[in-house]
Each structure stands twice: as C-alpha cells, then as structure tokens.
Amino acid sequence: MPPANKKKQGKVCRDCHRVVDGENCVICGTTNLSEDWSGYLVIIDPENSEVAKRMGIRLPGRYALKVR
Ligand SMILES: [Zn+2]
C-alpha cells in the first residue's frame, strides 16, 4: 500500500502549461513535462478569459502560470 498522506503535485506541459495527470500532455501529446512549476490557474471559459488569450489557451482546464 502506498502512503496515502503523501500528496504528489502534478506535472505541467512545457509547451501549453497544462497540468497533466499522466505521462504525456492531453493537448500536445508531448512528454515534455516539468514538475517545477508555480501559479495554479483554472480556465473555465477560455474565450472570455484575458489570461487564457495571453497564454494561448483554447481549452478549459487546469494550467500553471510559470513553468521552469
Ligand atoms: Zn501541452
């Protein structure tokens, strides 16, 4: 049994900044992921979000503001 109280932070796609659960990005299909990111961002309505437009986000979901 794995330790249940150890919460692991997800990975983020370096290309589109999307928070990814698996080993590759659902949008780009890339495995170019980073665990070193900050600024949790939830995009619900990309077409009416200035942040989404600036970041080039076209799909709703969870994103990171900064990825290293
Ligand atoms: Zn991506």
N, CA, C, O and the ligand as a Tripos MOL2 file, in Angstrom:
@<TRIPOS>MOLECULE
protein
  273   271    69     0     0
PROTEIN
NO_CHARGES

@<TRIPOS>ATOM
      1 N           0.8420   -1.2100    0.0000 N.3       1 MET1
      2 CA          0.0000    0.0000    0.0000 C.3       1 MET1
      3 C           0.8760    1.2590    0.0000 C.2       1 MET1
      4 O           1.7360    1.4140    0.8670 O.2       1 MET1
      5 N           0.6660    2.1360   -0.9440 N.am      2 PRO2
      6 CA          1.4230    3.4030   -0.9410 C.3       2 PRO2
      7 C           0.9300    4.3280    0.1590 C.2       2 PRO2
      8 O          -0.2400    4.2680    0.5390 O.2       2 PRO2
      9 N           1.8090    5.1860    0.6770 N.am      3 PRO3
     10 CA          1.3810    6.1340    1.7290 C.3       3 PRO3
     11 C           0.3260    7.1020    1.1940 C.2       3 PRO3
     12 O           0.5520    7.8060    0.2110 O.2       3 PRO3
     13 N          -0.8230    7.1220    1.8580 N.am      4 ALA4
     14 CA         -1.9520    7.8940    1.3440 C.3       4 ALA4
     15 C          -1.8220    9.3860    1.6330 C.2       4 ALA4
     16 O          -2.4360   10.2090    0.9530 O.2       4 ALA4
     17 N          -1.0260    9.7320    2.6370 N.am      5 ASN5
     18 CA         -0.9540   11.1480    3.0120 C.3       5 ASN5
     19 C           0.1000   11.9130    2.2160 C.2       5 ASN5
     20 O           0.2520   13.1220    2.3870 O.2       5 ASN5
     21 N           0.8220   11.2170    1.3520 N.am      6 LYS6
     22 CA          1.8400   11.9000    0.5640 C.3       6 LYS6
     23 C           1.2370   12.3570   -0.7630 C.2       6 LYS6
     24 O           1.1430   11.5960   -1.7260 O.2       6 LYS6
     25 N           0.8370   13.6130   -0.7780 N.am      7 LYS7
     26 CA          0.1780   14.1420   -1.9710 C.3       7 LYS7
     27 C           1.2160   14.6390   -2.9650 C.2       7 LYS7
     28 O           2.0370   15.5030   -2.6580 O.2       7 LYS7
     29 N           1.1580   14.0770   -4.1530 N.am      8 LYS8
     30 CA          2.1390   14.4680   -5.1570 C.3       8 LYS8
     31 C           1.5730   15.5150   -6.1020 C.2       8 LYS8
     32 O           0.4640   15.3820   -6.6170 O.2       8 LYS8
     33 N           2.3580   16.5480   -6.3120 N.am      9 GLN9
     34 CA          1.9480   17.5970   -7.2300 C.3       9 GLN9
     35 C           2.0720   17.0920   -8.6660 C.2       9 GLN9
     36 O           3.0070   16.3670   -9.0060 O.2       9 GLN9
     37 N           1.1260   17.4840   -9.4880 N.am     10 GLY10
     38 CA          1.1320   17.0290  -10.8600 C.3      10 GLY10
     39 C           2.2550   17.6310  -11.6860 C.2      10 GLY10
     40 O           2.9850   18.5150  -11.2390 O.2      10 GLY10
     41 N           2.3690   17.1290  -12.8880 N.am     11 LYS11
     42 CA          3.3420   17.6870  -13.8220 C.3      11 LYS11
     43 C           2.6510   18.6570  -14.7650 C.2      11 LYS11
     44 O           1.4340   18.6330  -14.9440 O.2      11 LYS11
     45 N           3.4660   19.5030  -15.3580 N.am     12 VAL12
     46 CA          2.9140   20.5210  -16.2590 C.3      12 VAL12
     47 C           3.6110   20.4390  -17.6170 C.2      12 VAL12
     48 O           4.8270   20.2640  -17.7020 O.2      12 VAL12
     49 N           2.8240   20.5680  -18.6550 N.am     13 CYS13
     50 CA          3.3570   20.5690  -20.0190 C.3      13 CYS13
     51 C           4.1470   21.8430  -20.2650 C.2      13 CYS13
     52 O           3.6510   22.9420  -20.0140 O.2      13 CYS13
     53 N           5.3810   21.7030  -20.7570 N.am     14 ARG14
     54 CA          6.2020   22.8900  -21.0210 C.3      14 ARG14
     55 C           5.7090   23.6570  -22.2420 C.2      14 ARG14
     56 O           6.0090   24.8410  -22.3900 O.2      14 ARG14
     57 N           4.9690   23.0070  -23.1020 N.am     15 ASP15
     58 CA          4.5160   23.6540  -24.3340 C.3      15 ASP15
     59 C           3.2540   24.4890  -24.1260 C.2      15 ASP15
     60 O           3.1810   25.6270  -24.5900 O.2      15 ASP15
     61 N           2.2480   23.9270  -23.4250 N.am     16 CYS16
     62 CA          0.9770   24.6570  -23.3000 C.3      16 CYS16
     63 C           0.6220   24.9740  -21.8550 C.2      16 CYS16
     64 O          -0.4220   25.5740  -21.5980 O.2      16 CYS16
     65 N           1.4870   24.5760  -20.8850 N.am     17 HIS17
     66 CA          1.3050   24.8770  -19.4630 C.3      17 HIS17
     67 C           0.1440   24.1200  -18.8240 C.2      17 HIS17
     68 O          -0.2850   24.4830  -17.7280 O.2      17 HIS17
     69 N          -0.3600   23.1130  -19.4530 N.am     18 ARG18
     70 CA         -1.4700   22.3630  -18.8950 C.3      18 ARG18
     71 C          -0.9910   21.4090  -17.8020 C.2      18 ARG18
     72 O           0.0460   20.7590  -17.9400 O.2      18 ARG18
     73 N          -1.7720   21.3350  -16.7010 N.am     19 VAL19
     74 CA         -1.4480   20.3810  -15.6360 C.3      19 VAL19
     75 C          -1.8830   18.9920  -16.0960 C.2      19 VAL19
     76 O          -3.0410   18.7710  -16.4480 O.2      19 VAL19
     77 N          -0.9340   18.0700  -16.0840 N.am     20 VAL20
     78 CA         -1.1190   16.7450  -16.6590 C.3      20 VAL20
     79 C          -1.1320   15.6930  -15.5610 C.2      20 VAL20
     80 O          -0.3280   15.7490  -14.6310 O.2      20 VAL20
     81 N          -2.0440   14.7360  -15.6710 N.am     21 ASP21
     82 CA         -2.0930   13.6610  -14.6880 C.3      21 ASP21
     83 C          -1.1970   12.4880  -15.0660 C.2      21 ASP21
     84 O          -0.5700   11.8800  -14.2000 O.2      21 ASP21
     85 N          -1.1360   12.1750  -16.3330 N.am     22 GLY22
     86 CA         -0.3550   11.0140  -16.7740 C.3      22 GLY22
     87 C           1.0600   11.3790  -17.1710 C.2      22 GLY22
     88 O           1.6750   12.2630  -16.5740 O.2      22 GLY22
     89 N           1.5730   10.6980  -18.1780 N.am     23 GLU23
     90 CA          2.9540   10.8930  -18.5990 C.3      23 GLU23
     91 C           3.0800   11.7390  -19.8570 C.2      23 GLU23
     92 O           4.1840   12.1260  -20.2390 O.2      23 GLU23
     93 N           1.9520   12.0290  -20.5020 N.am     24 ASN24
     94 CA          2.0230   12.9750  -21.6140 C.3      24 ASN24
     95 C           0.8230   13.9130  -21.6410 C.2      24 ASN24
     96 O          -0.2350   13.6200  -21.0850 O.2      24 ASN24
     97 N           1.0210   15.0540  -22.3080 N.am     25 CYS25
     98 CA          0.0110   16.1040  -22.3350 C.3      25 CYS25
     99 C          -1.1690   15.6880  -23.2040 C.2      25 CYS25
    100 O          -0.9890   15.1730  -24.3070 O.2      25 CYS25
    101 N          -2.3930   15.9180  -22.6920 N.am     26 VAL26
    102 CA         -3.5880   15.5290  -23.4300 C.3      26 VAL26
    103 C          -3.8290   16.4420  -24.6310 C.2      26 VAL26
    104 O          -4.5490   16.0690  -25.5570 O.2      26 VAL26
    105 N          -3.2370   17.6250  -24.6230 N.am     27 ILE27
    106 CA         -3.4330   18.5600  -25.7240 C.3      27 ILE27
    107 C          -2.3540   18.3770  -26.7940 C.2      27 ILE27
    108 O          -2.6650   18.2000  -27.9720 O.2      27 ILE27
    109 N          -1.0990   18.4190  -26.3820 N.am     28 CYS28
    110 CA          0.0060   18.3520  -27.3420 C.3      28 CYS28
    111 C           0.4400   16.9160  -27.6360 C.2      28 CYS28
    112 O           0.9980   16.6320  -28.6960 O.2      28 CYS28
    113 N           0.1790   16.0210  -26.6950 N.am     29 GLY29
    114 CA          0.6580   14.6480  -26.8380 C.3      29 GLY29
    115 C           2.1360   14.5190  -26.5220 C.2      29 GLY29
    116 O           2.7230   13.4490  -26.6880 O.2      29 GLY29
    117 N           2.7340   15.6040  -26.0690 N.am     30 THR30
    118 CA          4.1680   15.6030  -25.7900 C.3      30 THR30
    119 C           4.4680   15.0300  -24.4030 C.2      30 THR30
    120 O           3.6110   15.0280  -23.5190 O.2      30 THR30
    121 N           5.6830   14.5530  -24.2320 N.am     31 THR31
    122 CA          6.1320   14.1120  -22.9060 C.3      31 THR31
    123 C           7.0840   15.1460  -22.3120 C.2      31 THR31
    124 O           7.8160   14.8580  -21.3650 O.2      31 THR31
    125 N           7.0670   16.3320  -22.8690 N.am     32 ASN32
    126 CA          7.9140   17.4260  -22.4080 C.3      32 ASN32
    127 C           7.2660   18.0790  -21.1880 C.2      32 ASN32
    128 O           6.6840   19.1600  -21.2810 O.2      32 ASN32
    129 N           7.3800   17.3940  -20.0320 N.am     33 LEU33
    130 CA          6.7010   17.8390  -18.8200 C.3      33 LEU33
    131 C           7.6870   18.3360  -17.7860 C.2      33 LEU33
    132 O           8.8630   17.9700  -17.7960 O.2      33 LEU33
    133 N           7.1890   19.1790  -16.8890 N.am     34 SER34
    134 CA          8.0150   19.7120  -15.8200 C.3      34 SER34
    135 C           7.3010   19.5620  -14.4780 C.2      34 SER34
    136 O           6.0910   19.7620  -14.3800 O.2      34 SER34
    137 N           8.0690   19.2050  -13.4480 N.am     35 GLU35
    138 CA          7.4980   19.1610  -12.0920 C.3      35 GLU35
    139 C           7.7920   20.4440  -11.3440 C.2      35 GLU35
    140 O           7.3560   20.6220  -10.2060 O.2      35 GLU35
    141 N           8.5300   21.3360  -11.9790 N.am     36 ASP36
    142 CA          8.9380   22.5840  -11.3460 C.3      36 ASP36
    143 C           8.1080   23.7300  -11.9170 C.2      36 ASP36
    144 O           8.4890   24.3740  -12.8940 O.2      36 ASP36
    145 N           6.9760   23.9610  -11.2860 N.am     37 TRP37
    146 CA          6.0760   24.9970  -11.7820 C.3      37 TRP37
    147 C           5.3870   25.6880  -10.6260 C.2      37 TRP37
    148 O           5.3880   25.1880   -9.5010 O.2      37 TRP37
    149 N           4.7920   26.8550  -10.9090 N.am     38 SER38
    150 CA          4.0810   27.5940   -9.8590 C.3      38 SER38
    151 C           2.9150   28.3570  -10.4620 C.2      38 SER38
    152 O           2.8640   28.5930  -11.6690 O.2      38 SER38
    153 N           1.9850   28.7340   -9.6090 N.am     39 GLY39
    154 CA          0.8530   29.5330  -10.0350 C.3      39 GLY39
    155 C          -0.2490   28.6880  -10.6460 C.2      39 GLY39
    156 O          -0.3310   28.5380  -11.8650 O.2      39 GLY39
    157 N          -1.0860   28.1440   -9.7960 N.am     40 TYR40
    158 CA         -2.1880   27.3030  -10.2480 C.3      40 TYR40
    159 C          -3.2830   28.1490  -10.8880 C.2      40 TYR40
    160 O          -3.7120   29.1600  -10.3310 O.2      40 TYR40
    161 N          -3.7240   27.7240  -12.0560 N.am     41 LEU41
    162 CA         -4.6670   28.5250  -12.8340 C.3      41 LEU41
    163 C          -5.7530   27.6100  -13.3910 C.2      41 LEU41
    164 O          -5.4600   26.6200  -14.0600 O.2      41 LEU41
    165 N          -7.0120   27.9530  -13.1070 N.am     42 VAL42
    166 CA         -8.1130   27.1660  -13.6490 C.3      42 VAL42
    167 C          -8.8400   27.9910  -14.7050 C.2      42 VAL42
    168 O          -9.3930   29.0510  -14.4110 O.2      42 VAL42
    169 N          -8.8330   27.5000  -15.9100 N.am     43 ILE43
    170 CA         -9.5260   28.1800  -17.0140 C.3      43 ILE43
    171 C         -10.8500   27.4770  -17.2620 C.2      43 ILE43
    172 O         -10.8870   26.3020  -17.6250 O.2      43 ILE43
    173 N         -11.9380   28.2160  -17.0600 N.am     44 ILE44
    174 CA        -13.2610   27.6300  -17.2660 C.3      44 ILE44
    175 C         -13.8130   28.0390  -18.6390 C.2      44 ILE44
    176 O         -14.3990   27.2280  -19.3560 O.2      44 ILE44
    177 N         -13.6120   29.3090  -18.9810 N.am     45 ASP45
    178 CA        -14.1420   29.8400  -20.2300 C.3      45 ASP45
    179 C         -13.0340   30.5590  -21.0050 C.2      45 ASP45
    180 O         -12.8990   31.7780  -20.8980 O.2      45 ASP45
    181 N         -12.2470   29.8200  -21.7800 N.am     46 PRO46
    182 CA        -11.0590   30.3880  -22.4370 C.3      46 PRO46
    183 C         -11.3960   31.5510  -23.3710 C.2      46 PRO46
    184 O         -10.5970   32.4760  -23.5210 O.2      46 PRO46
    185 N         -12.5670   31.5090  -23.9960 N.am     47 GLU47
    186 CA        -12.9000   32.5500  -24.9660 C.3      47 GLU47
    187 C         -13.1750   33.8960  -24.3170 C.2      47 GLU47
    188 O         -13.0810   34.9340  -24.9720 O.2      47 GLU47
    189 N         -13.5120   33.8850  -23.0380 N.am     48 ASN48
    190 CA        -13.7780   35.1330  -22.3340 C.3      48 ASN48
    191 C         -12.7540   35.4110  -21.2490 C.2      48 ASN48
    192 O         -13.0110   36.2030  -20.3420 O.2      48 ASN48
    193 N         -11.6030   34.7720  -21.3300 N.am     49 SER49
    194 CA        -10.5690   34.9650  -20.3330 C.3      49 SER49
    195 C          -9.3490   35.6380  -20.9510 C.2      49 SER49
    196 O          -8.7590   35.1300  -21.9050 O.2      49 SER49
    197 N          -8.9790   36.7960  -20.3900 N.am     50 GLU50
    198 CA         -7.8110   37.5140  -20.8990 C.3      50 GLU50
    199 C          -6.5280   36.7160  -20.6690 C.2      50 GLU50
    200 O          -5.6280   36.7030  -21.5090 O.2      50 GLU50
    201 N          -6.4640   36.0510  -19.5150 N.am     51 VAL51
    202 CA         -5.2770   35.2500  -19.1910 C.3      51 VAL51
    203 C          -5.1190   34.1210  -20.2000 C.2      51 VAL51
    204 O          -4.0200   33.8550  -20.6870 O.2      51 VAL51
    205 N          -6.2360   33.4580  -20.5080 N.am     52 ALA52
    206 CA         -6.2000   32.3520  -21.4610 C.3      52 ALA52
    207 C          -5.7450   32.8340  -22.8320 C.2      52 ALA52
    208 O          -4.9580   32.1660  -23.5020 O.2      52 ALA52
    209 N          -6.2400   33.9860  -23.2420 N.am     53 LYS53
    210 CA         -5.8530   34.5370  -24.5410 C.3      53 LYS53
    211 C          -4.3650   34.8490  -24.5820 C.2      53 LYS53
    212 O          -3.6770   34.5450  -25.5560 O.2      53 LYS53
    213 N          -3.8800   35.4650  -23.4980 N.am     54 ARG54
    214 CA         -2.4760   35.8370  -23.4450 C.3      54 ARG54
    215 C          -1.5730   34.6080  -23.4820 C.2      54 ARG54
    216 O          -0.4840   34.6470  -24.0550 O.2      54 ARG54
    217 N          -2.0320   33.5170  -22.8680 N.am     55 MET55
    218 CA         -1.2200   32.3080  -22.8130 C.3      55 MET55
    219 C          -1.4830   31.3820  -23.9950 C.2      55 MET55
    220 O          -0.8140   30.3600  -24.1500 O.2      55 MET55
    221 N          -2.4560   31.7380  -24.8260 N.am     56 GLY56
    222 CA         -2.7560   30.9040  -25.9830 C.3      56 GLY56
    223 C          -3.5290   29.6450  -25.6380 C.2      56 GLY56
    224 O          -3.4350   28.6350  -26.3350 O.2      56 GLY56
    225 N          -4.3130   29.7140  -24.5310 N.am     57 ILE57
    226 CA         -5.0900   28.5610  -24.0860 C.3      57 ILE57
    227 C          -6.4490   28.5580  -24.7780 C.2      57 ILE57
    228 O          -7.1620   29.5620  -24.7650 O.2      57 ILE57
    229 N          -6.7980   27.4400  -25.3730 N.am     58 ARG58
    230 CA         -8.0740   27.3700  -26.0710 C.3      58 ARG58
    231 C          -9.0200   26.3170  -25.4860 C.2      58 ARG58
    232 O         -10.1720   26.2140  -25.9050 O.2      58 ARG58
    233 N          -8.5360   25.5440  -24.5260 N.am     59 LEU59
    234 CA         -9.3720   24.5230  -23.8960 C.3      59 LEU59
    235 C          -9.4730   24.7700  -22.4040 C.2      59 LEU59
    236 O          -8.4790   25.1340  -21.7760 O.2      59 LEU59
    237 N         -10.6660   24.5780  -21.8110 N.am     60 PRO60
    238 CA        -10.7750   24.7370  -20.3600 C.3      60 PRO60
    239 C          -9.9890   23.6520  -19.6430 C.2      60 PRO60
    240 O          -9.7950   22.5540  -20.1640 O.2      60 PRO60
    241 N          -9.5410   23.9810  -18.4420 N.am     61 GLY61
    242 CA         -8.7820   23.0030  -17.6690 C.3      61 GLY61
    243 C          -7.8720   23.6770  -16.6690 C.2      61 GLY61
    244 O          -7.9980   24.8720  -16.4020 O.2      61 GLY61
    245 N          -6.9470   22.8980  -16.1140 N.am     62 ARG62
    246 CA         -6.0240   23.3990  -15.1080 C.3      62 ARG62
    247 C          -4.6660   23.6970  -15.7480 C.2      62 ARG62
    248 O          -4.1310   22.8910  -16.5090 O.2      62 ARG62
    249 N          -4.1310   24.8560  -15.4280 N.am     63 TYR63
    250 CA         -2.8630   25.2600  -16.0160 C.3      63 TYR63
    251 C          -1.9490   25.8490  -14.9480 C.2      63 TYR63
    252 O          -2.3830   26.1690  -13.8410 O.2      63 TYR63
    253 N          -0.6750   25.9830  -15.3050 N.am     64 ALA64
    254 CA          0.2910   26.6270  -14.4360 C.3      64 ALA64
    255 C           0.7160   27.9420  -15.0530 C.2      64 ALA64
    256 O           0.8860   28.0400  -16.2680 O.2      64 ALA64
    257 N           0.8880   28.9620  -14.2120 N.am     65 LEU65
    258 CA          1.2980   30.2650  -14.7100 C.3      65 LEU65
    259 C           2.7670   30.2620  -15.1400 C.2      65 LEU65
    260 O           3.1230   30.7920  -16.1930 O.2      65 LEU65
    261 N           3.6050   29.6560  -14.3050 N.am     66 LYS66
    262 CA          5.0370   29.6450  -14.6010 C.3      66 LYS66
    263 C           5.5580   28.2260  -14.6300 C.2      66 LYS66
    264 O           5.2990   27.4480  -13.7110 O.2      66 LYS66
    265 N           6.2700   27.8900  -15.6450 N.am     67 VAL67
    266 CA          6.9010   26.5790  -15.7600 C.3      67 VAL67
    267 C           8.3960   26.7870  -16.0160 C.2      67 VAL67
    268 O           8.7900   27.5530  -16.8960 O.2      67 VAL67
    269 N           9.2200   26.0850  -15.2230 N.am     68 ARG68
    270 CA         10.6600   26.2230  -15.4250 C.3      68 ARG68
    271 C          11.2160   25.0680  -16.2280 C.2      68 ARG68
    272 O          12.4170   25.0220  -16.4930 O.2      68 ARG68
    273 ZN          0.7360   20.5450  -23.7950 Zn       69 ZN69
@<TRIPOS>BOND
     1     1     2 1
     2     2     3 1
     3     3     4 2
     4     3     5 am
     5     5     6 1
     6     6     7 1
     7     7     8 2
     8     7     9 am
     9     9    10 1
    10    10    11 1
    11    11    12 2
    12    11    13 am
    13    13    14 1
    14    14    15 1
    15    15    16 2
    16    15    17 am
    17    17    18 1
    18    18    19 1
    19    19    20 2
    20    19    21 am
    21    21    22 1
    22    22    23 1
    23    23    24 2
    24    23    25 am
    25    25    26 1
    26    26    27 1
    27    27    28 2
    28    27    29 am
    29    29    30 1
    30    30    31 1
    31    31    32 2
    32    31    33 am
    33    33    34 1
    34    34    35 1
    35    35    36 2
    36    35    37 am
    37    37    38 1
    38    38    39 1
    39    39    40 2
    40    39    41 am
    41    41    42 1
    42    42    43 1
    43    43    44 2
    44    43    45 am
    45    45    46 1
    46    46    47 1
    47    47    48 2
    48    47    49 am
    49    49    50 1
    50    50    51 1
    51    51    52 2
    52    51    53 am
    53    53    54 1
    54    54    55 1
    55    55    56 2
    56    55    57 am
    57    57    58 1
    58    58    59 1
    59    59    60 2
    60    59    61 am
    61    61    62 1
    62    62    63 1
    63    63    64 2
    64    63    65 am
    65    65    66 1
    66    66    67 1
    67    67    68 2
    68    67    69 am
    69    69    70 1
    70    70    71 1
    71    71    72 2
    72    71    73 am
    73    73    74 1
    74    74    75 1
    75    75    76 2
    76    75    77 am
    77    77    78 1
    78    78    79 1
    79    79    80 2
    80    79    81 am
    81    81    82 1
    82    82    83 1
    83    83    84 2
    84    83    85 am
    85    85    86 1
    86    86    87 1
    87    87    88 2
    88    87    89 am
    89    89    90 1
    90    90    91 1
    91    91    92 2
    92    91    93 am
    93    93    94 1
    94    94    95 1
    95    95    96 2
    96    95    97 am
    97    97    98 1
    98    98    99 1
    99    99   100 2
   100    99   101 am
   101   101   102 1
   102   102   103 1
   103   103   104 2
   104   103   105 am
   105   105   106 1
   106   106   107 1
   107   107   108 2
   108   107   109 am
   109   109   110 1
   110   110   111 1
   111   111   112 2
   112   111   113 am
   113   113   114 1
   114   114   115 1
   115   115   116 2
   116   115   117 am
   117   117   118 1
   118   118   119 1
   119   119   120 2
   120   119   121 am
   121   121   122 1
   122   122   123 1
   123   123   124 2
   124   123   125 am
   125   125   126 1
   126   126   127 1
   127   127   128 2
   128   127   129 am
   129   129   130 1
   130   130   131 1
   131   131   132 2
   132   131   133 am
   133   133   134 1
   134   134   135 1
   135   135   136 2
   136   135   137 am
   137   137   138 1
   138   138   139 1
   139   139   140 2
   140   139   141 am
   141   141   142 1
   142   142   143 1
   143   143   144 2
   144   143   145 am
   145   145   146 1
   146   146   147 1
   147   147   148 2
   148   147   149 am
   149   149   150 1
   150   150   151 1
   151   151   152 2
   152   151   153 am
   153   153   154 1
   154   154   155 1
   155   155   156 2
   156   155   157 am
   157   157   158 1
   158   158   159 1
   159   159   160 2
   160   159   161 am
   161   161   162 1
   162   162   163 1
   163   163   164 2
   164   163   165 am
   165   165   166 1
   166   166   167 1
   167   167   168 2
   168   167   169 am
   169   169   170 1
   170   170   171 1
   171   171   172 2
   172   171   173 am
   173   173   174 1
   174   174   175 1
   175   175   176 2
   176   175   177 am
   177   177   178 1
   178   178   179 1
   179   179   180 2
   180   179   181 am
   181   181   182 1
   182   182   183 1
   183   183   184 2
   184   183   185 am
   185   185   186 1
   186   186   187 1
   187   187   188 2
   188   187   189 am
   189   189   190 1
   190   190   191 1
   191   191   192 2
   192   191   193 am
   193   193   194 1
   194   194   195 1
   195   195   196 2
   196   195   197 am
   197   197   198 1
   198   198   199 1
   199   199   200 2
   200   199   201 am
   201   201   202 1
   202   202   203 1
   203   203   204 2
   204   203   205 am
   205   205   206 1
   206   206   207 1
   207   207   208 2
   208   207   209 am
   209   209   210 1
   210   210   211 1
   211   211   212 2
   212   211   213 am
   213   213   214 1
   214   214   215 1
   215   215   216 2
   216   215   217 am
   217   217   218 1
   218   218   219 1
   219   219   220 2
   220   219   221 am
   221   221   222 1
   222   222   223 1
   223   223   224 2
   224   223   225 am
   225   225   226 1
   226   226   227 1
   227   227   228 2
   228   227   229 am
   229   229   230 1
   230   230   231 1
   231   231   232 2
   232   231   233 am
   233   233   234 1
   234   234   235 1
   235   235   236 2
   236   235   237 am
   237   237   238 1
   238   238   239 1
   239   239   240 2
   240   239   241 am
   241   241   242 1
   242   242   243 1
   243   243   244 2
   244   243   245 am
   245   245   246 1
   246   246   247 1
   247   247   248 2
   248   247   249 am
   249   249   250 1
   250   250   251 1
   251   251   252 2
   252   251   253 am
   253   253   254 1
   254   254   255 1
   255   255   256 2
   256   255   257 am
   257   257   258 1
   258   258   259 1
   259   259   260 2
   260   259   261 am
   261   261   262 1
   262   262   263 1
   263   263   264 2
   264   263   265 am
   265   265   266 1
   266   266   267 1
   267   267   268 2
   268   267   269 am
   269   269   270 1
   270   270   271 1
   271   271   272 2
@<TRIPOS>SUBSTRUCTURE
     1 MET1         2 RESIDUE 1 A MET
     2 PRO2         6 RESIDUE 1 A PRO
     3 PRO3        10 RESIDUE 1 A PRO
     4 ALA4        14 RESIDUE 1 A ALA
     5 ASN5        18 RESIDUE 1 A ASN
     6 LYS6        22 RESIDUE 1 A LYS
     7 LYS7        26 RESIDUE 1 A LYS
     8 LYS8        30 RESIDUE 1 A LYS
     9 GLN9        34 RESIDUE 1 A GLN
    10 GLY10       38 RESIDUE 1 A GLY
    11 LYS11       42 RESIDUE 1 A LYS
    12 VAL12       46 RESIDUE 1 A VAL
    13 CYS13       50 RESIDUE 1 A CYS
    14 ARG14       54 RESIDUE 1 A ARG
    15 ASP15       58 RESIDUE 1 A ASP
    16 CYS16       62 RESIDUE 1 A CYS
    17 HIS17       66 RESIDUE 1 A HIS
    18 ARG18       70 RESIDUE 1 A ARG
    19 VAL19       74 RESIDUE 1 A VAL
    20 VAL20       78 RESIDUE 1 A VAL
    21 ASP21       82 RESIDUE 1 A ASP
    22 GLY22       86 RESIDUE 1 A GLY
    23 GLU23       90 RESIDUE 1 A GLU
    24 ASN24       94 RESIDUE 1 A ASN
    25 CYS25       98 RESIDUE 1 A CYS
    26 VAL26      102 RESIDUE 1 A VAL
    27 ILE27      106 RESIDUE 1 A ILE
    28 CYS28      110 RESIDUE 1 A CYS
    29 GLY29      114 RESIDUE 1 A GLY
    30 THR30      118 RESIDUE 1 A THR
    31 THR31      122 RESIDUE 1 A THR
    32 ASN32      126 RESIDUE 1 A ASN
    33 LEU33      130 RESIDUE 1 A LEU
    34 SER34      134 RESIDUE 1 A SER
    35 GLU35      138 RESIDUE 1 A GLU
    36 ASP36      142 RESIDUE 1 A ASP
    37 TRP37      146 RESIDUE 1 A TRP
    38 SER38      150 RESIDUE 1 A SER
    39 GLY39      154 RESIDUE 1 A GLY
    40 TYR40      158 RESIDUE 1 A TYR
    41 LEU41      162 RESIDUE 1 A LEU
    42 VAL42      166 RESIDUE 1 A VAL
    43 ILE43      170 RESIDUE 1 A ILE
    44 ILE44      174 RESIDUE 1 A ILE
    45 ASP45      178 RESIDUE 1 A ASP
    46 PRO46      182 RESIDUE 1 A PRO
    47 GLU47      186 RESIDUE 1 A GLU
    48 ASN48      190 RESIDUE 1 A ASN
    49 SER49      194 RESIDUE 1 A SER
    50 GLU50      198 RESIDUE 1 A GLU
    51 VAL51      202 RESIDUE 1 A VAL
    52 ALA52      206 RESIDUE 1 A ALA
    53 LYS53      210 RESIDUE 1 A LYS
    54 ARG54      214 RESIDUE 1 A ARG
    55 MET55      218 RESIDUE 1 A MET
    56 GLY56      222 RESIDUE 1 A GLY
    57 ILE57      226 RESIDUE 1 A ILE
    58 ARG58      230 RESIDUE 1 A ARG
    59 LEU59      234 RESIDUE 1 A LEU
    60 PRO60      238 RESIDUE 1 A PRO
    61 GLY61      242 RESIDUE 1 A GLY
    62 ARG62      246 RESIDUE 1 A ARG
    63 TYR63      250 RESIDUE 1 A TYR
    64 ALA64      254 RESIDUE 1 A ALA
    65 LEU65      258 RESIDUE 1 A LEU
    66 LYS66      262 RESIDUE 1 A LYS
    67 VAL67      266 RESIDUE 1 A VAL
    68 ARG68      270 RESIDUE 1 A ARG
    69 ZN69       273 GROUP 0 **** ****
